[in-house]
Amino acid sequence: MNSITKEQITFIPVSKLLKSKLNPRVNLNDSSISELSESIKEVGMLQPVTVRIKGKSFEIVCGTRRVEASKLAKIKTVPCIIRTLTDSESLDLMITENLQREDISPLEEAKAFQSLLVNHSSCEISHRFGKSEKYIRLRIKLDELITPFKDLLNSNRITLSLAFLIAIQSQSNQEELYDYSFKSHEENYWNPPSLKELTNIINRNFSRKLSEVKFDVEDLNLVPSAGSCSGCKFNSSSDLILFPDKHQSGICRNTECFKQKTDAHFSNILNHTIETEPDILIGASSYLSGKEEEEVEEIINSGVAVRTISASNGFSRVIEPTPPDRPNSDDFESEEDFQEALTDFNEEVDEFDKELDEYQQTLKSDKLVKVLMVSGDDKGSVVLFQPNGNSSATENGTSKQDSKIEKYEDKLLRNAELEFEKIFLTTQTLLAEINYKLLADSITEKETEAFFFIIIIRSQYGRTVEINATNAELAFSPLVIESVTGRIAFRAWLLQKLYTTSPVFERSKANLLMEIALANYPEKCKQIAQPISEAYEKRNAGIKLKIKAFTPPVEKE
């Protein structure tokens, strides 16, 4: 062995080179080692191995693959650079070398970045490797995948996009998700869900809006082992780098912890109520789902008396009226629509004032009963009830609640009609503005359908149309149109026959025109419909909440 000089190249026998236990890269690809071995035989080792002294031998810091390939090539000594390094410095160099490989897998990269986090921030790692901080954080998240999902990613059975979406879930969520959608991956028929499908599965089953919880998200002692929701890695609002659009309404991705906090909060309320307000009834709705029924039975078995609360049991809920929302002119396409909504609003205000007066009079009754609900949407809330048969019924026997529901349902129906009418009239104007009638493209299936619809409707009104080639209207049939002039004439005729100012009453005709527009101008039609639908969806949201408030729970048969 040649004399040793720091930072100089020294040829060291391969028998004295030891693999490092610090190296995060465990598996080496046999085929790539074989290829590298052939290359070393032909041209030699182009880059020296970095080592550090380890007793009477040398520990490989950078170049494990090159050493293994040299052994395979029966080479006795290899060029090395000997450096004095701490464990931390050695690990840092090993990780850096691994990250510079072209064939590094996402999970190897994740493990490497995770190791670097011990001594470096994600921002420092980002600058060092020329990657965005979001890229670094997403890669690190992959290291939190449970083993079955890591195996699927390594075998390319799932994409990186799916893996990222899964990795941000808690371990318990991942285990449940694996059983739910991925456990049958070994079957020949199995295909992973699409990104959209997986997103829907997660949103439906494994996401909880923190803005809607009843417990205090800042409470450190509710579940001491969990701490506060603020800053929790499973709270989307605590990581603005990965979730920049989630800062206003955090989403919890740890349903197990979420349930623990929800249950603990309810238990605190129940115990406090029993101790401080013994006159309050403990009540459950008459209709209970499987889990709810088990939970209520558990409360009863603990010695708490639980009453079934329903109209048939003599309880009628006292509902505090909610003031109507004043319409915003920005939500309406025209001043006329806004003024119509404003008129409705003023009527609702008058009705609200009357309801509020009735409600306040009801509160003075000495027959009111306070009930702490232990099931349903009101679980954990104190609700007021009064005996049946009082002034809540109208003269014809229909309850005020029923009449209110009917009124709000009529509003929803009218809003749906107004939304349809507005989208149609705007679409009809669009077709005129972009000169649809001059479109020379081939006749579409929808246009053919519209033609025969018009023929049938005209015959139903006594205007007989013989189906033959000499018929004047049939000459416009898309079945016989071959020229550009013919297609333009056909579309002008079609537009005239489908024109209407009353789309709600001529819905079939209106639907056909909108379908024709959508087939020919999909993007423009979406741009028209989306803001109108969003405006009416916003208006309907408040109405639906009111219907829900006045709708009694379903009774058991």
C-alpha positions, 0 to 999 in steps of 0.5 A: 500500500502506498503512503497515506496523505490526506486528500491525496489519491491512495490505492488501497486493497479492496480487502481492507475496505468495509461497508459502512453501517451508516449508509442509508442505501441498503440494496444494490442492483446486481445488474447495474453492479455487473455493468459497472464491473465491465466498465471498470475492467475496460477503462478503470475506476474514473472516480476515487472512493472516499473512505475514513480510517476505521481501526486497521481498515477503512470504512467506505463513505462514498463509492460502495457500488464502485468497490463491489464492482471492483471485487466482481472484476477481480481488481485487488486495489482501488484509488481512494481519498482518505478523509477525517470525518465524524459519523455525522459528516460521513452520513451527510456525504453518503446521503448526498452521493445517493441523492445525486444518483440518476436511478434513485427511487422516490422512497430512497430519496425520501429516506435520504432527505429524512436523514438530512433533517436531523442536522438541516432544515427543509429550507437548507436542504432545498437550497443545497440540492436545487429543489423546491421546499415543497418537493423536499417536504413531499418526498419526506412525507413518502417515508411515512407510508406504511409498508404495504403502500411502500411495496406498491410504490416500489413495484410501480403498482401505484403512482407517485400522485397516489402515494403522496395523497396516501402519505399525508394520512395518519397510519391508522387511516392508511391501514383502513384505506389499504383494506378498503381499496388496495388489499386485493392488489394481487388479484389479476383484475385489480387496478388502483383507483384514479387520483380523483376516485382516491380523493373522493374516498379520502374526503368522504371517509378520512377527512374532518373539517376542523371548522365544524367541530364542537371541541376546542381545537386549541385544548391541550388537555382534552386528549393529553397524548394528542395535544392541540390541533394547531401545529399537528402534522395531520392538520392541513392548515399547519403546513402551508408549504404543502397545502397553501390553499387550506389555511382558512379551514383546516382538514384533520387527516387523523380520524382516530384522534379526531374521534378520541377528541370528539368522544372526550368532549362529549363525555366531559359535557355529559358528566358536567351536566349530570353533576351541575344540572340534575333537572335536565333530561338526557335524551336520544332520538328514536332512530339510532344507527348501529354505532349510535345505538351501541353508544347510547346503550353504553351510557345507559349501562353506566347508570344514566337514564336516557329518554327517547325523544320524539313527537310520538313520545310527546316532545315537540322541539322548540326551534329558534328562528334564524334571520334571513340572509340579506341578498348581495347584489354581486350574486345576481346577474341582473338588477331585476333578479336582485330586486326580486330577491330583495322583495323576498328578503323583506317578506322573510324579515316580516315573517322572521319578526313574527316567528321571533315574537312567538319564540320569545313567548314560548320561552316564557312557558313553564312547560318547557323541557331541557334535554341534553341529546346523546345522539344525532346531529345535536349530540352534546347540545342542550335542546328545548322541547315542549309538550305536543298539541300546543300552538305549534299546529295550524287550523287545518292540522298541518304543523307550522314546521311542515308549512315552513318546509313546504315554503322553502321547498317551493323556493328551491324549486323556483330557484332551480327554474330561474337557474335553468332559464338564465343558463338557457337564455344566456346560451341562446344569446351566445349562439347568436353572438358567435353566429352558430347558424354559419357553422359549416361543420358536419351535422352532429348527433344532437342536431339530428335528434333536434331535427326529428324532435321538431318534426314529431312536435309539429305532427302532434299539433296537426301539421302532417309531415310526410317523410319523403325526399321531396318534402320541403322541411325534410330537404333540411334533414341532416341525412341528405345534407352534403354541402356546406350551404346546406348545413348552414341553411339547416342550422339557421332553420334549427336555431329558428325552430328551437328559439323560445322565451319560455324555456321552463315551459318548453324544457325539452326544446330548451334542453336540446338547444343547450345540448347542441351548444355544449357539443359545439362550444363546450368551454364557452358553455361551461364558462356561462353555466358555472358562475350562474350555478354557483350563485344559485347554489350559494342562495340555496345553501341557506334555504337547505339549512332552514329546511334541515332545521325544521325537519324532524328526525325519522322515527322508528317503525 
